[in-house]
Amino acid sequence: MSMRWLLAGMLFLPGIAAAHGGFGQGTPFYSGMLHVLLGVQFVLPLVAVALLASQRGEGVMPRAQLVLGAAVGVGAVIGLTGLDLGLITQANRVLAIVAGVLVALGLGLSERTVLALLAAVGMFCGYELLRLDAPDSAVVWFVGGVMGGAMIVQGAVAILAVAARAEWARVGVRVVGSWVGATGLIYLGFAVA
């Protein structure tokens, strides 16, 4: 009984109840990284394109990391300009759905197509993060954290998915892709409603 009251009381403590509690504390690099790692709207499309890239095999991974990092940086610079690009948030959710479905279908897309999807997701994530959450100072460190967080998500997912060599594991990657697509559809529905 006392645990319930303790948890209920925590809701009234601003540092605990805040949606972005703790992001402003610490370094701007860490804050930027946490924005990516803890934001569903960023993790979902990044996981989807990482799974898609992993279906191309180990050879594409170094290029995927470079493309993603550069794209997040370019998107961040565009976001810093304050330019309003309208439906970028919804576009990123749609890309998560499309990439998740493509993973589930296992079509074996060309490397160029996969890298283009990675670049689009990276630019949209970088843009959205810096347009909405740019700090007042040390922006370069924040952008570095955002780029690092995106590359961590992509790299970790890709390493796990590329290691899936057994047939059942490759089917598991495709199932995860379908879940990402379905979750993206639900998330898009919440955003539009």
C-alpha positions in Angstrom: 0.0 0.0 0.0 2.8 2.5 0.9 4.5 1.8 -2.5 1.4 3.0 -4.3 1.4 6.3 -2.4 5.1 6.7 -3.0 4.6 6.2 -6.8 1.6 8.5 -6.9 3.5 11.2 -5.0 6.4 11.0 -7.5 4.0 12.2 -10.2 4.0 15.6 -8.5 7.8 16.0 -8.5 8.7 18.0 -11.6 12.0 16.3 -12.2 10.4 12.8 -12.2 7.1 13.7 -13.9 8.6 15.7 -16.8 8.5 14.2 -20.2 12.1 15.3 -20.8 13.4 15.1 -17.3 17.2 15.3 -17.0 17.9 16.2 -20.6 19.1 19.7 -19.7 21.3 18.3 -17.0 24.8 17.3 -17.9 26.6 18.1 -21.1 24.9 19.2 -24.4 26.4 16.1 -26.1 24.7 13.8 -23.6 21.5 15.7 -23.9 21.4 15.4 -27.7 22.2 11.7 -27.5 19.4 11.1 -24.9 16.9 13.0 -27.1 17.5 10.4 -29.9 17.8 7.3 -27.6 14.6 8.1 -25.6 12.4 9.5 -28.3 10.0 7.0 -29.9 9.6 9.3 -32.9 13.3 9.0 -33.5 14.1 5.4 -32.5 11.3 3.8 -34.5 12.4 5.0 -37.9 16.0 4.5 -37.1 15.4 0.9 -36.1 13.4 0.4 -39.3 16.1 1.6 -41.6 18.8 -0.2 -39.6 17.0 -3.5 -40.1 16.6 -2.7 -43.7 20.3 -2.0 -44.1 21.2 -5.1 -42.2 19.3 -7.2 -44.8 22.0 -6.1 -47.3 24.7 -7.7 -45.2 27.8 -6.6 -43.4 29.3 -4.9 -46.4 26.9 -2.0 -46.3 27.3 -1.2 -42.6 30.2 1.2 -42.8 28.6 3.2 -45.6 25.2 3.1 -43.7 26.9 4.6 -40.6 28.5 7.4 -42.6 25.4 8.2 -44.6 23.2 8.3 -41.4 25.7 10.5 -39.5 26.0 12.9 -42.3 22.3 13.1 -43.0 21.5 13.7 -39.3 24.1 16.5 -39.4 22.6 18.1 -42.5 19.1 17.8 -41.1 20.3 19.4 -37.9 21.8 22.4 -39.7 18.5 22.9 -41.6 16.6 22.6 -38.4 18.8 25.3 -36.8 17.8 27.8 -39.5 14.3 27.7 -38.1 12.9 26.8 -41.5 9.4 25.3 -41.2 9.2 22.3 -43.4 5.7 21.4 -42.4 5.0 17.7 -42.2 8.5 16.4 -41.5 7.3 14.6 -38.3 4.6 12.7 -40.1 6.9 12.0 -43.0 9.4 10.4 -40.7 6.6 8.2 -39.2 5.5 7.2 -42.7 9.1 6.3 -43.5 9.2 4.1 -40.3 6.0 2.3 -41.6 7.4 1.9 -45.1 10.8 0.7 -44.0 9.2 -1.7 -41.4 7.0 -3.2 -44.1 9.9 -3.5 -46.5 11.9 -5.4 -43.8 8.9 -7.7 -43.3 8.6 -8.4 -47.0 12.4 -9.1 -47.3 12.5 -7.8 -50.9 16.3 -7.4 -51.0 16.4 -3.7 -52.1 19.4 -2.3 -53.7 22.1 -0.7 -51.6 21.4 2.7 -53.2 17.7 2.5 -52.2 18.5 1.5 -48.6 21.1 4.3 -48.2 18.6 6.8 -49.6 16.0 5.7 -47.0 18.6 5.9 -44.3 19.6 9.4 -45.5 15.9 10.6 -45.5 15.3 9.3 -42.0 18.5 10.8 -40.7 17.8 14.2 -42.2 14.2 14.2 -40.9 15.4 13.2 -37.4 18.2 15.8 -37.3 15.8 18.5 -38.6 13.1 17.7 -36.1 15.4 17.5 -33.1 17.2 20.7 -33.8 14.1 22.7 -34.8 12.1 21.7 -31.7 14.8 21.1 -29.0 17.9 23.1 -29.9 19.7 24.3 -26.8 20.6 28.0 -26.4 24.4 27.3 -26.3 26.9 24.6 -27.2 24.8 23.7 -30.3 27.7 21.9 -31.9 28.0 19.5 -29.0 24.2 18.9 -29.0 24.3 18.1 -32.7 27.2 15.8 -32.1 25.2 14.0 -29.5 22.2 13.7 -31.8 24.5 12.3 -34.5 26.1 9.9 -32.1 22.7 8.7 -30.7 21.4 8.0 -34.2 24.5 6.1 -35.1 24.3 4.1 -31.9 20.8 3.0 -32.6 21.6 2.1 -36.2 24.8 0.3 -35.3 23.4 -1.7 -32.4 20.3 -2.8 -34.3 22.4 -3.6 -37.4 25.0 -5.7 -35.5 22.2 -7.8 -33.9 20.4 -8.2 -37.2 23.4 -9.0 -39.4 24.4 -11.7 -36.8 21.1 -13.4 -37.5 22.5 -16.1 -39.8 20.1 -19.0 -39.1 16.9 -19.0 -41.0 14.7 -18.7 -37.9 16.7 -15.6 -36.9 16.2 -14.0 -40.3 12.5 -14.6 -40.0 12.7 -13.0 -36.6 14.3 -9.9 -38.1 11.4 -9.8 -40.6 8.9 -10.1 -37.8 10.5 -7.3 -35.9 10.2 -5.2 -39.1 6.5 -5.9 -39.2 6.2 -4.8 -35.6 8.0 -1.6 -36.3 5.7 -0.9 -39.3 2.6 -1.7 -37.2 3.9 0.5 -34.3 4.7 3.3 -36.7 1.1 3.1 -38.0 -0.3 3.3 -34.5 2.0 6.2 -33.6 1.0 8.0 -36.8 -2.6 7.5 -35.9 -2.1 9.1 -32.5 -0.3 12.0 -34.1 -2.9 12.7 -36.7 -5.9 12.2 -34.4 
